[in-house]
Amino acid sequence: MAQEDVFKKLIAHSKEYGYIFPSSEIYDGLGAVYDYGQYGVELKNNIKNYWWDSMVLLHENIVGLDSAIFMHPKIWEASGHVDAFNDPLIDNKDSKKRYRADILIEEYLQKIEAKINKEIIKASKRFGDVFNEKQFRETNPQVKQNQAKFNTIQQRYVAALETDDLKEIRQIILDCEIADPVSGSRNWTDVRKFNLMFETKFGSVSEEANSIYLRPETAQGIFVNFLNVQKSGRMKIPFGVAQTGKVFRNEIIARQFIFRMREFEQMEMQFFVRPGDEIKWYEYWKEKRMNWFKAFGIDENKLRFHEHDKLAHYANAAVDIEFDFPIGFKEIEGIHSRTDFDLAQHQKFSGKKLQYFDTETKESFVPFVVETSIGLDRTFLMILSNGYSEEKAPNAEGQLEDRVVLKIPPALAPVKLAVLPLVRKDGLPEIARKIIKELKFDFNCQYEEKDSIGRRYRRQDAIGTPYCITIDHQTVNDNTVTIRYRDSMKQDRVKIEKLREILSEKVNMRKLLEKID
Ligand code: GAP
């Protein structure tokens, strides 16, 4: 199946099974804004807890924070967001569609890279063990030509970004003959800058309200509370502050489901270190964060680091962790060495000292910061796209039929187990209810008695429930039930009193956390 079709199916599946709904749908929706349904909110909370625990629970020197969305407008001047939080936009004159000019070029570069990789994979299959990739890259005319093209465009692109040369960005689009992906037209406007922050009024209009911004990142709430946390918690450097929360960006394009939203959630951690130590900690967090993803059991080939072509105004090192979504490899988390930029700027703009006093060396200094910043919604999308699978499964008569299954890691799955009486009589529903009464304190359980057992299994597969407990007539006699595993569809017979222990072992968040500690 083409990857675009997978993406469309995922969107439809998310809606049909209560994961994600378009916002304000009965009013025809609101661009790039989504609501999380009954299962979506559970998965989202589980991911958030996993992230929070991996930071705050596992590290003695990381504490949490929940700062307000509304912040003093000067914060965004100090952070550089008022002047520099812009995207270059370009319109297609024929289709009237708007695009991010940088993304058009980056996607073009990715296509060239994909062509090169395709040639390499083909050749490695052809030559087997004796294949020498370096030699192949240096000698194959097609690969050499594409690599030269890639390098030339990338150099021009990075230079244009660094000098903020919007005319050159447009020229690259024209020279590469990049067409509107929807209409195929190459009739482009000039490139303009567009600030992504939402502005709103603070206070009532009659009081001559001031303009403020909805925060576009949670990080600044951590910076402006640096001393509050450090002093009240008597934190010693190095230490970190973690925060999750809603952020808002007026994104130019709104065509990628929850990948690019205008209201979304971030999970950020700022790690305050001694100046000069930042690259050591940057490397440390790079590895730690990559391991966090691998603990989900995601295929390593679907994850990669991507070094930034152009460093943000605040960073001296930056890397993205990218996941291979059905729309290609895309950023899911950024790890940035932000130097002392933010604290120094807030010191300057607020006139208040934001320094750390080292009691051992008797020195005061503005700490440097290493940041890990991950999108909760993108992590959600990663888990859905990684877990979505269309398969054939035998029905009660042994014939193969289609099943759609969401293979979500059990510790993160919204519903951990469904308890299903085989029939709606003979005391089976009563036993099922009794089991739920006992297990609901530990696990999110669901009771289902409607439809055939096969259809109920299909429904639970589609929701991503990892375990189905079936109560049948044997249960009445010997107090055993079957436990059916979502991914393998195998079944085991177990004692009811063992259920809690068996399930705890399987869905415990501790297992994921142990892998990354
Ligand atoms: N404090 C640094 C910062 O905000 P960022 O790369 O702009 O860095 C961090 O954002 C993460 O937030 C991204 O890696 C991505 O996962 C998520 N993110 C950014 N823009 C998003 C959007 N429009 N919709 C959903 N997630 C987004």
Residues whose N, C-alpha, C, O or C-beta is under 5 A from the ligand:
A	BS01	GAP	P216 E217 A219 E251 I258 F259 R260 M261 F264 E331 I332 E333 G334 S373 I374 G375 D377 R378
